[in-house]
């Protein structure tokens, strides 16, 4: 039997019919291309749904696309894992900071609480008078004049340690030599003094004290550096400048000052 479209011959009617319904070039002659099934991964067209399924299961384009999808997913997973690791590291740091802060608060909470009533003042403050330096603006301004007058070369050459010694000698004692400002907790650098109403006040890390000193020491260091240049030129400039810088930074970083002051006021 001969196909009326492409003129191929077949032995049976069933073979002819199958040919006319499934062979692509014959279907094209019949203008039946719309009956073809096209692979979604490549441009291959087949005549039956079964053939399409068979083709798609082995289509190389399909394999490449699946591989690309898997690769993209793996990259995304890796990126997310890296982000998780970073967040876990940050969480660990914040946890340690929180534990440290909690321990610090607990330590402070353990300290004896002193009320503002005179009857609750501890025995060691009974014979101690008030320190007006933190309340009286005139006293604070007088610090500058005192520094200019008695801040010696030995004090200057010792930097913040020298400033702590000068402060201990000139600002923190009464006329009888009684210490009015004491370090009562060396671990936390807590200093205490009595105000004019006989209330015990705290100065944590000596911040109030260095706030006053930081404003008054700068004119003194400037004058010392000018004198050094006038007297010696640039000889010894590096040491002089380093001392001045350390003294001028006492408000922002008073660690050396506190270390010396702690040893002087906790005895």
C-alpha positions in Angstrom: 0.0 0.0 0.0 1.2 3.5 -0.9 1.0 6.6 1.3 -1.0 9.2 -0.7 1.0 12.0 0.9 4.7 10.9 0.8 4.4 8.0 -1.6 6.1 5.5 0.7 4.7 1.9 0.5 3.7 -0.4 3.3 2.7 -4.0 3.6 -0.5 -3.4 5.7 -3.1 -0.9 6.2 -2.2 -0.7 9.9 1.4 0.2 9.1 0.2 2.9 6.6 -2.1 4.4 9.1 0.5 4.4 11.9 2.9 6.1 9.4 0.5 8.8 8.4 -0.3 9.6 12.1 3.2 9.5 13.6 5.9 10.3 11.0 6.9 13.9 11.2 7.8 14.5 7.6 4.5 13.0 6.5 2.6 15.0 9.0 4.4 18.1 7.6 3.1 17.2 4.1 -0.3 16.9 5.6 0.0 20.3 7.4 -0.6 18.5 10.7 2.4 20.0 12.6 0.1 21.3 15.3 -0.4 17.7 16.4 3.3 17.3 17.3 4.5 17.3 20.9 7.5 19.6 21.6 10.0 19.0 24.4 9.9 21.8 27.0 13.7 21.6 27.4 14.8 21.6 23.8 13.2 22.2 20.3 12.7 18.5 19.5 9.2 17.6 18.4 7.7 14.1 18.4 4.4 12.7 17.2 3.1 11.1 20.3 2.8 11.9 24.0 4.5 8.6 24.8 7.5 9.4 22.7 7.7 12.9 24.2 7.9 11.3 27.7 10.6 8.9 26.6 12.6 11.7 25.0 12.2 14.1 28.0 13.5 11.4 30.4 16.8 11.3 28.5 16.9 14.9 27.2 20.4 16.3 27.8 19.0 19.8 27.9 16.7 18.7 30.8 19.8 17.3 32.6 21.7 20.6 32.2 18.8 22.7 33.5 18.3 20.4 36.5 22.0 20.5 37.2 22.0 24.3 37.1 19.0 24.5 39.4 20.8 22.1 41.9 24.0 24.2 41.6 22.1 27.4 42.3 20.3 25.9 45.3 23.6 24.6 46.7 25.2 28.0 46.4 22.2 29.5 48.2 22.4 26.9 50.9 26.2 27.6 51.3 25.6 31.3 51.6 22.9 30.9 54.2 25.1 28.5 56.2 27.9 31.2 56.1 25.4 33.8 57.4 24.2 31.4 60.1 27.9 30.9 61.2 28.4 34.7 61.3 25.3 35.3 63.3 26.2 32.5 65.7 29.6 34.0 66.3 28.0 37.4 66.9 25.5 35.8 69.3 28.3 34.2 71.2 30.1 37.6 71.6 26.8 39.3 72.8 26.2 36.5 75.2 29.6 36.9 76.8 29.1 40.7 77.0 25.7 40.1 78.6 27.2 37.7 81.1 29.9 40.2 81.9 27.4 43.0 82.4 25.2 40.8 84.6 28.2 39.9 86.7 29.1 43.5 87.1 25.6 44.5 88.1 25.5 41.6 90.6 28.8 42.8 92.1 27.5 46.3 92.5 24.3 45.0 94.0 26.4 43.2 96.7 27.9 46.5 97.8 26.4 48.0 101.0 23.7 50.5 100.2 24.1 53.8 102.0 21.0 56.0 102.3 21.0 59.7 102.4 20.4 60.0 106.1 23.3 61.0 108.4 22.5 58.1 110.8 23.5 55.5 108.1 26.9 56.9 107.4 29.5 54.2 108.0 31.9 54.6 110.8 34.9 55.2 108.6 33.3 58.5 107.4 32.3 59.8 110.8 35.3 62.0 111.2 35.6 62.9 107.6 34.4 66.3 106.4 32.7 67.3 103.1 34.5 67.7 99.8 33.2 70.8 98.1 35.1 70.3 94.9 32.2 68.6 93.1 29.6 71.2 94.1 31.4 74.5 94.2 32.2 76.0 90.7 34.6 78.5 92.3 36.5 75.6 93.8 36.7 73.9 90.4 38.0 77.1 88.8 40.5 77.5 91.5 42.0 74.1 90.5 43.5 75.8 87.4 45.3 78.4 89.4 46.6 75.8 91.8 47.9 73.7 88.9 49.8 76.6 87.5 51.3 77.3 90.8 52.3 73.9 92.2 52.2 71.3 89.3 55.9 70.6 89.3 58.3 69.2 86.6 58.2 65.9 88.5 54.5 65.8 88.2 54.5 66.8 84.6 57.2 64.2 83.6 55.1 61.4 85.2 52.1 62.1 83.0 48.8 61.0 84.4 50.5 59.3 87.3 51.9 62.7 88.3 48.5 64.3 87.9 47.1 61.7 90.3 49.8 62.4 92.8 49.3 66.1 92.6 45.5 65.7 93.0 46.0 63.5 96.0 48.3 66.0 97.6 46.4 69.2 96.9 42.7 68.5 96.3 41.6 65.4 98.2 42.7 66.2 101.8 41.5 68.7 104.4 43.9 71.0 106.3 44.7 68.2 108.8 45.7 65.8 106.1 42.6 63.7 106.4 41.7 62.0 103.1 38.2 63.2 101.9 38.0 61.1 98.7 38.6 57.3 98.9 38.6 54.3 96.7 36.2 51.9 98.4 36.0 49.2 95.7 39.3 48.6 93.9 37.8 46.0 91.6 35.2 48.3 90.1 37.1 51.6 90.7 34.4 53.1 92.9 35.4 56.2 94.8 33.3 57.9 97.5 33.2 61.3 99.3 30.9 63.2 101.5 28.9 66.2 100.2 28.0 69.4 102.1 24.8 67.7 103.4 26.8 64.8 104.8 25.5 62.4 102.2 28.0 59.8 100.8 28.4 60.2 97.1 30.0 57.8 94.5 32.4 58.8 91.7 32.6 55.6 89.6 35.9 55.3 87.7 36.8 58.8 89.0 34.9 60.3 86.0 33.7 63.4 87.9 37.2 64.1 89.2 38.8 63.7 85.8 36.1 65.8 84.2 37.2 68.8 86.3 40.9 68.1 85.9 40.7 67.6 82.2 39.4 71.1 81.6 42.0 72.7 83.9 45.2 70.8 82.9 45.3 71.8 79.2 46.5 75.4 79.7 49.2 74.1 82.0 50.5 71.5 79.5 50.4 74.2 76.7 52.5 76.5 78.9 55.0 73.8 79.7 55.5 72.9 76.1 56.0 76.6 75.2 58.6 77.0 78.0 60.4 73.9 76.9 60.8 75.1 73.3 61.9 78.6 74.5 64.5 77.1 76.9 65.7 74.0 75.0 64.5 74.2 71.4 63.4 70.9 70.1 65.6 68.8 72.4 63.3 66.4 74.4 60.3 67.5 72.4 59.0 63.9 71.9 58.9 63.1 75.6 57.4 66.5 76.5 54.7 66.1 73.8 53.9 62.6 74.9 53.4 63.7 78.5 51.2 66.6 77.4 49.1 64.3 75.2 48.6 61.8 78.0 47.5 64.6 80.4 45.3 66.3 77.9 43.5 63.0 77.2 42.6 62.3 80.9 38.9 63.0 80.4 38.6 60.5 77.6 41.0 57.9 78.9 41.9 58.1 82.6 43.1 54.5 83.0 46.7 55.5 84.1 45.3 58.2 86.4 42.9 55.8 88.1 45.6 53.2 88.6 47.8 55.6 90.5 44.8 57.2 92.3 43.5 53.9 93.4 46.8 52.9 95.0 46.9 56.3 96.8 43.3 56.4 98.1 42.6 52.8 99.1 45.4 52.4 101.7 
